[in-house]
Amino acid sequence: MKKIFYWSPHISKVATVKNVVNSAFSLKKFKKEKIDVSILDVMGEWTDHKDEFDLKSINYIKIPGFEISKLLPVSGYLISRIIYFIVLITKLFKLKKLIDKEKPNYLIMHLITIVPLLLLYLFSFDTKFILRISGLPKLTFFRIFFWKKISHKIYMVTCPSEQTKKDLIKSNIFPEEKLKIIYDPILEIKEIQRKLNYKIEKKLLNKKYFLNIGRLTKQKNQALLIDVFSKLIKNNNNLYLYIAGDGEKKKLLKKMIIDKQVQNNVFLLGYCENVFPLIKNSSAVISASLWEDPGAVMIEAAYCNKLVISSNCPNGPEEFLEYGKAGYLFKNDDSIDLENKINHFLNESENNKFEKAVISKKNSKRYSLFRHYQKLNQILV
């Protein structure tokens, strides 16, 4: 029986968490022969998912050691660096011991990949190591040097978009034959259809609103949205922006809303467990991310027949939205172009909007669990 481990330590509810669970579940759901799939809990980050793992027949393996995930703040660059260091020094050889004992056929790495990659650099294993690169991280001297040193030992590198693959080819770090595009398993169709019918507060539905969903971080760039809406509202007081999410920029964004006097039009909703009713009732979904690949929110919105207005950031929105044929793209971090694209959306004919929505929904279906399984299964040979 094949044995597959997933490595993805995390301290906040990033989209990767859902993708890891869905990827593991897709193997259990669609693979005909029996397969042993496990998610490794490095620092207590997966304990809240045990019931879900049981329902989806995914194994939970706890790497021994002190659980630090519940003792630290869930956001911030400095915190993430501290976590990286702690995980590196406390889990490196414990992971080696686990691999030596369990002998998995594959180890699929998503986050804090320095730990398994350093092991692979120091030792030899029969286990095949698969590295998932989300977007293209900043290519520091250390990262380029280390990846090149280890590239011959890595079995495969998976990319969530064509653009990420192209960028990696240009970087000349990994052999091109090791780079494979595997779209993230974002769409659980039955689950989405169930969640779409949940009721939300009537006061939220009384307005025609644009919707932004994501962590309140520098990457998601909600400050740009607030700035642009503060200008649009001067000419049209019936425009509203809902921002669903939580994170380290919450206080700053709250202050910005007050300073720009848009409290009656821009609302921070906090973290929402089920965003699908919000998507369903929105005018459009807006993403101002500085980088994205292309992001779960965009895929889910498209599947729900909602148009997306997105920054043309690295490494996926342009590809998914087909250069504007399936949505609206504005220059990355450009407030004037975003304002123009929102006005374009407001003045666009319904026929044109419908045509864009049809294309984007078609594109969203490549992110289903089954499509992901098909591509992943091709390399698990």
N, C-alpha and C positions, 0 to 999 in steps of 0.2 A: 504494500500500500504506500502510495506517495505521501510524503509528509512536507507540509509547507508552513513556514513561519512568517508572520508579518511583524516588522519592527517599526513602531511609530510613536515614540514618546512625545507628549505634548502637555502644555499647562493651561491652554485655553480652548474654547470650542471653535477651532478652525475647521474649514470645510474638509480638510484632509481626514479628520476623524471619521466623518460619515463615509468618505470614499474608501477608507481602509476596511470598514465593516462591510460595505456593499461589495467590495472586491472579493473579500473572503467568502461572503455569502453566495456570490455568483458561482464560485467554484463548487460549493456544496450543493447548490440548487440545480446546476446544469450539467456538471460532469457525470458521465454515465458510470464510470468505475468508481469504487470507493476511494476516498481521499481524506487525509487527516489534515485539517486546517486549524492553525492556532494563531492567536494574537498574543504577543508578549507584553506583559504589564511590567514596566521598568521601575516606576516610582509611585504606583497607586493611581495612575491616571485613568485606568480602564475599569476600576472596581464598580463604578456606577453603571457599567454596560453588561454586567454578568447575566442579568435576566434576558437581555436581548441576545447575548451569545447563546444561551440555552435554547431560546426559541429558534435560532438559526443554525443550530448544531455546530457552532464554532467553539473550539477549545480555548480556554483561558489558562495561560501559564504565567505564574507570578515569578519573576526573578527575585531571589531573596535579597533582603536589605531594607533599610529604613524608607518609609513612604514619605516623600517630601512634597508631593504635588499639592497636598491640602494645607501646607504650612506657609506657602509663598503666595504673593500677589499673582494674579493671572495675566498680567500684561506688562509691557515695558521692555525696551531693548536691553537695559542692564540686567533685568531679572532673567531674560532669556539666555544671556551669556553666562550668568551664574549657574543656571540650570544645566547648560551644556557642560560646564566644567565639572559640576558635581556628578552628573551622569557618567562622564568620561572616567573619572577616577574611582568611582564606586561600582560601576557595572561592567567595565571592560572585561575583566577575567571571569566574572560570573557568567557573562554571555558566552565566553569561550567554553567554559565548563559545561554549559547547557547544550551547546552545539556538539561538543565531543560526546556527550552522553546520549542525546536524542537523535543525532545524525539526520537532520532534516534534508530533504532533497534540494529545497530552495529556501533562501531567506530573502524576502522582499522588503526593501528599506525605503521608508518614506520621510521621516523626520529625524533630526540629530544623527545623521548618517555617519558622522565622524567616528562613532564608536565601532560599529561593525566593519567599517572600511579600514580602520586602524588595525583591527584584528586580522583582516584579510591581508594587510600589508606585512604584518609581523609573522603570520603563520600560514600554513597551507591546510585547506579543508576540501573534503569531497563535496560539501554543500556548494551549490551554485548561488552566487550572490547577484541579486537583481536590484539595480539602483533606479529609483524613480526621481526624475528631476522635474520639479514643478516650476514652470516659467524658466527663466535663466537667472540664477543667483549672481550676485556681483562677483566677477572673476578676479578675485584678489590673487596676488603672486602666490600665496600659500595654497589657495584652492587649485590653481592651475598646476602648480608643481606636484601637489599631492595626488590629484586626479590622474595626471599623466603617469606618475610612478605606479599607480595601482590599476590603471586601465586594462592591462593585459590579464589581470586576475578577475576582473568583473565579467560575469557571464553575459549580462545584457543591461542596457540603459533604456528605460521607457520614458517617452515624452508625451505630454497631454495635448500637444498641438503640433501642426506642421511647422509653425514658426520657431518653436523651441528646438525642434530637430535641425532646422536650417541654421540656427544660431550656433548650435553645438558642432555642426559640421564645419562652420567657419572657424570656430575656436581651435579645431584640429587637436582636441584632447583625446577623444575616443575614436576608435576605428568606425567608419560609417556603417559597416555591416552589423555593429553592435547596437545601433540606435533604432528603436522601434516606436512607432506611434501607437499608443493605446489610450483611447479617450476614457476619461474618468467615468465610473459607474454612478452617475448622479440620479438618474430617473428610476425610481421605484413606482411604476405606473399605477398599480392598485393602491398603494399608500397615498399617492398624490390625489387620486380621485376621491379617496375617503376623506382626506383632510380638507379638500376644497369645499366640502359641504358644511364644515363647522361654522357656527355663528360667531360674529364678532360684534363689538359694542356698536350700537346704532349711531352714537355720536361720531364715530369714525367714518360711517357711511354717508353722513349728511353732506359731505364735501366731495368735490371731484379733485382728487389728489394725485400727485406724482409720488412714487415710492422709491426709497433707497434702503437696501438691506445689507448689513455688514457690520463687522466690528468697528468701533469708533477709534480708528488708528490713523497714523500718518498715511499708510498705504491706501486706505479707502477714501481719504481726501474729502470728507463731508464738509469741511470748511469752504471749499470751492462752491458746493451746492448752495450753502446758506448765503454766501456772498452774492451769487447770481440771482437767487430768488428774491433777495432784498431789493435788487434793481428791477426785476420783472414785476414785482408786486406794486411798485409805484404807478405802473400803467394799467395793471389788472389786479384788483384786490381779491378776485375770485380764484387766484392760484394758491394751491396748498402743497406743502411738502411734508411727507411723513418719513422719518428716519427710524428704522427698526434695528436696534443693536445696542451693544454695550461695549465699554472699553476705556482705555486710559485717557482719551481725549474728551470724555463726557463733560467735565467741568468747563473746559475751554470752549466747547461748542455751545453749552448752555449760556455762558457769558456772551458769546458772539451773537446769539439769538436776541439777548436782551439789549446789547449795545446797538444792534442794527434795528431794534424795535420791530421785530417780525414775530413776536410771541403769538399773534393771532393767526399766523399763516404757516409757520414752521414748527413741527412738533417732534420731540424725541420720545419715541414709544418705549425705549428700553429693549431688552432681549425678548424676542417672541418665539415661543416653542413651535408654533405653527404659523408660518407666514403666508400660506396659500390663500386663505380668504382675503388677506390684504392685497396680494397680487391680483386675484380675481376681480376685485372691485376698484383697482387703480386705473388711472388714465394711461400711464406708462411707467416703466421701471427705469430708474436712472442710476448709472454707475460712473463715478468720477475717479476710479482707482488709478493709481500711478503705475501699477503693474498688475496683471491678472492673466489667467490662462485657460479659458476665458472667464471661469468662475461659475460656481453652481447657480448663483442667483440668475444670471443671464440665461442659462439653459432652462431652468425651471420656469422662468417668466415666459420664454418662447414656447415651451410646451403648453402653457396655460393661455396661449393666444394673445399674449401681451407684448407690445413692442418695447424695445430697449433703446434708450439713448445712452451711449457709452463713450468714454474716453478711448481714443485710439492709442492705447498703451501697449507695451510689450506684455504678453506674448500670445494673445489669442482672440481678443474682441474683433479685430479687423477680419481675421479668417472666418470666424463664426458668422459675423454680420455681412459677409461678402462685400466688403468695401462700401457699405451703405445700401446695398440692394435688399437686405433683410433687417434693416433698422437704421439708426442714426449714429454717426461717428463724429466726435469733435476732437480737435487737437488736444493732446494730453496736457492737462493742467492749464487750459486756456479758457478764461472766464468769458471772453467776448464770443468765442466760437461756440461755447456751450449755450450762451444766451441766444445766439442765432439759431442753433439746432432746436432748442425748445420752441422758439417762435415758428420755425419751419414745421415742427410737429403739429403745433396748434392750428396752423393754416393749411396743412396738407389735406387733400381730399380723402374721403373715407375709402374710396376705391384703391387709391395708392397705398393707404395704410393696410388695407386688407391683403393686397398683393405681397407687401413686405412681411406681414404676419404669417402668411402661408409658407413662404420660403424659410423663415426663422424656425417655425415649428418643425418643418421637414429636417432642418439641420440639427434640431435638438435631439432627434431620435437616435442619432449615432452615439448618444451618451447613456443609452439604456444599459441595464445590468447584463442583458444577453449579448449585446454588441461588445461590451467590455470583456465578457467571458470568452467570446470567440477569439478575440485578439490575444488575450492573455494565454489562453490554452495553446495557441500556436507556438509559444516559446517554452511552454512547460512540457518538453519532450525528453 
